[in-house]
Amino acid sequence: MSVPATSQQLKMLKQAGILVQRNTGKMVYYSFANPEVEGVITSLLSNIIEKI
């Protein structure tokens, strides 16, 4: 995925309230806004990886 496409996806996830953004100097860090969302996504990814 290109950098502009990744930025657009991150922007959409932030607007939806799924991610929060923290700026430190030139660096931008993203994290899940809600630990429950993180758990759900982690579980989904684990299930997908098991099936590969």
N, C-alpha and C positions, 0 to 999 in steps of 0.2 A: 504494500500500500504506500502511496506517495505521502510526503510530508503534508501537503495541503489537504489531502483526503483524511489523513489521521487527525489533523487539527479540526477539520469540520466535524468528524465523528465525536471527538472530545467535547467540542462546543455543544453539540446536540445532547450529549449525556449530561453535561453540566446544566443546561437549560431545563432538562427533565428532572433535575434534582437527584440524579443518580451519583454524580461525582461532585466533589468540591475541589477547588484549586487553591494552591498556596504558592506564592512567589517568593523566591529567595535569590536576590541579585538577578542574574540572567536566567536562572533555572526556574522552571515551573514544575510543580509536583501535583499530581492528581491522586485522590484517594476516594474510597466509597463514602458517600454521605451517611449511610446507615449500615452498621455492622451486619444486620440481618440480610441486606441485599448482597453484601460480600459473601455471606454464607451460602446463599442460594446460587450465586454465580459460580462459586468454588465447587459446589456439589454438581452443578450441571457440567462444568468442564471436566471434573473427575469422571463422571459417567461417560462422557464423549470419549475421553482418552482410553478408558477401559475397553471401549468397543472398537478401537482402531487396531 
